[in-house]
Amino acid sequence: MTPIEILAALVALASAVSIGLVAHELAHAAVLRAAGVPHVIDWFPGSDGGLLQAGLRGEWAAVRPRPGAETPAWLLRVSAMMPLALVAPLALVPVGVVADPFASEGVARFAVLGWMACALPSPQDFSVLWYADRAVDAAAGSTAETPGTDAATDGPA
């Protein structure tokens, strides 16, 4: 690769990650909105040091659901895993509907790689996946422990 191609690949990768981070959070919000669960989208949540600094750290957006007592835990779990849908178009590659971006040379493969990285669930997403029932219980004002958990370790017994 020439220096110009390397620069173009870096720009494509950074752009795809930037757009993908926002798409990741909007995927969470889409499920919550479709189900009527109140939520807040915080744009640049770590902007105490300025927007540029928050953007360079990758803190573009964050979705904060506000589940009610009647919100099913499975809905929060689906919302937590929804960013996986960002790679759905790549499922059409083996069928031949979409061209394989990794089969040819060029910067498109770097953009696809950045986009795919944003489809991975974050550690917070996995926390919601495993402990969504606790969020619903907290919203209901329940102080009782969830069966099968140990409050001292905040994990399964």
C-alpha positions as CSV (number, residue, x, y, z in Angstrom):
1,M,0.0,0.0,0.0
2,T,1.2,3.5,-0.8
3,P,1.2,6.2,1.9
4,I,-1.9,7.7,0.3
5,E,-3.8,4.4,0.4
6,I,-2.8,3.9,4.1
7,L,-4.1,7.4,4.9
8,A,-7.3,6.7,3.0
9,A,-7.7,3.4,4.9
10,L,-7.2,5.2,8.2
11,V,-9.8,7.8,7.3
12,A,-12.2,5.2,6.2
13,L,-11.7,3.2,9.4
14,A,-12.1,6.2,11.7
15,S,-15.2,7.4,9.8
16,A,-16.8,4.0,9.9
17,V,-16.1,3.6,13.6
18,S,-17.5,7.1,14.3
19,I,-20.7,6.5,12.4
20,G,-20.9,3.0,13.7
21,L,-20.8,4.1,17.3
22,V,-23.8,6.3,16.8
23,A,-25.6,3.6,14.9
24,H,-24.8,1.2,17.8
25,E,-26.6,3.4,20.2
26,L,-29.4,4.2,17.9
27,A,-30.0,0.4,17.5
28,H,-30.6,0.3,21.2
29,A,-32.9,3.3,21.0
30,A,-34.9,1.9,18.1
31,V,-36.0,-1.2,20.1
32,L,-36.9,0.9,23.1
33,R,-38.8,3.4,21.0
34,A,-40.7,0.7,19.1
35,A,-41.7,-0.9,22.4
36,G,-42.7,2.4,24.0
37,V,-40.0,2.2,26.7
38,P,-39.0,5.7,27.9
39,H,-35.3,6.4,27.2
40,V,-32.8,9.3,27.0
41,I,-30.1,9.6,24.3
42,D,-27.2,11.5,25.7
43,W,-25.1,13.1,23.0
44,F,-21.4,13.4,23.9
45,P,-22.0,12.2,27.5
46,G,-18.3,12.7,28.5
47,S,-18.2,16.3,27.2
48,D,-16.9,17.8,30.4
49,G,-13.6,18.4,28.7
50,G,-15.2,19.6,25.5
51,L,-16.9,18.0,22.5
52,L,-13.6,17.4,20.7
53,Q,-12.1,15.5,23.7
54,A,-15.3,13.4,24.1
55,G,-15.3,12.6,20.4
56,L,-11.7,11.6,20.4
57,R,-12.4,9.2,23.3
58,G,-15.3,7.7,21.4
59,E,-18.0,9.0,23.7
60,W,-20.4,10.0,20.9
61,A,-23.7,8.9,22.4
62,A,-25.3,6.8,25.1
63,V,-28.8,5.4,25.5
64,R,-30.2,5.3,29.0
65,P,-33.5,3.3,29.3
66,R,-36.0,4.3,31.9
67,P,-37.9,1.0,32.3
68,G,-41.2,1.0,34.2
69,A,-42.4,-1.8,36.5
70,E,-44.4,-3.2,33.6
71,T,-41.4,-3.3,31.2
72,P,-40.5,-6.9,30.4
73,A,-36.9,-7.8,31.1
74,W,-36.7,-9.6,27.7
75,L,-37.3,-6.3,26.0
76,L,-34.3,-4.7,27.6
77,R,-32.3,-7.8,26.7
78,V,-33.3,-7.5,23.0
79,S,-32.4,-3.9,23.1
80,A,-29.0,-4.7,24.5
81,M,-28.2,-7.1,21.7
82,M,-29.7,-5.1,18.9
83,P,-26.4,-3.7,17.6
84,L,-25.6,-7.2,16.3
85,A,-28.1,-6.4,13.6
86,L,-25.5,-3.9,12.1
87,V,-23.8,-6.9,10.5
88,A,-27.0,-8.2,9.0
89,P,-26.1,-7.0,5.5
90,L,-22.9,-9.1,5.6
91,A,-25.1,-12.2,6.0
92,L,-26.0,-11.7,2.4
93,V,-22.4,-12.2,1.2
94,P,-22.5,-16.0,1.1
95,V,-25.7,-15.9,-0.8
96,G,-24.1,-13.6,-3.4
97,V,-26.6,-10.7,-3.0
98,V,-23.9,-8.5,-1.6
99,A,-20.3,-8.4,-2.8
100,D,-17.6,-9.6,-0.4
101,P,-15.8,-6.4,0.8
102,F,-12.8,-8.5,1.8
103,A,-12.3,-10.2,-1.6
104,S,-10.8,-7.1,-3.3
105,E,-8.1,-4.5,-2.6
106,G,-9.2,-1.1,-1.4
107,V,-10.3,1.0,1.5
108,A,-13.8,-0.4,1.6
109,R,-12.6,-3.4,3.7
110,F,-11.3,-1.1,6.4
111,A,-14.6,0.7,6.5
112,V,-16.5,-2.6,6.8
113,L,-14.1,-3.7,9.5
114,G,-14.7,-0.6,11.5
115,W,-18.5,-1.0,11.1
116,M,-18.3,-4.6,12.2
117,A,-16.4,-3.6,15.3
118,C,-19.2,-1.3,16.3
119,A,-21.7,-4.2,16.0
120,L,-20.1,-6.0,18.9
121,P,-22.0,-5.6,22.2
122,S,-20.2,-3.5,24.8
123,P,-19.6,-4.7,28.4
124,Q,-22.5,-2.5,29.5
125,D,-24.7,-4.3,26.9
126,F,-23.8,-7.7,28.3
127,S,-24.5,-6.3,31.8
128,V,-28.0,-5.4,30.7
129,L,-28.4,-8.8,29.0
130,W,-27.6,-10.7,32.2
131,Y,-29.2,-8.4,34.7
132,A,-32.2,-6.8,33.0
133,D,-34.5,-8.2,35.6
134,R,-32.7,-6.2,38.3
135,A,-33.3,-3.0,36.3
136,V,-37.0,-3.8,36.1
137,D,-37.1,-4.7,39.8
138,A,-35.4,-1.4,40.7
139,A,-37.9,0.5,38.6
140,A,-40.7,-1.2,40.4
141,G,-39.3,-0.1,43.7
142,S,-38.7,-3.7,44.7
143,T,-36.1,-4.1,47.5
144,A,-36.3,-7.8,47.5
145,E,-33.4,-9.8,46.1
146,T,-33.8,-11.5,42.8
147,P,-34.0,-15.3,43.5
148,G,-30.7,-17.1,42.9
149,T,-28.5,-14.1,43.4
150,D,-26.2,-13.1,46.2
151,A,-26.4,-9.4,47.1
152,A,-22.9,-9.4,48.6
153,T,-21.2,-10.4,45.3
154,D,-23.7,-8.9,42.9
155,G,-23.7,-12.1,40.9
156,P,-25.2,-15.5,40.7
157,A,-25.1,-17.6,43.8
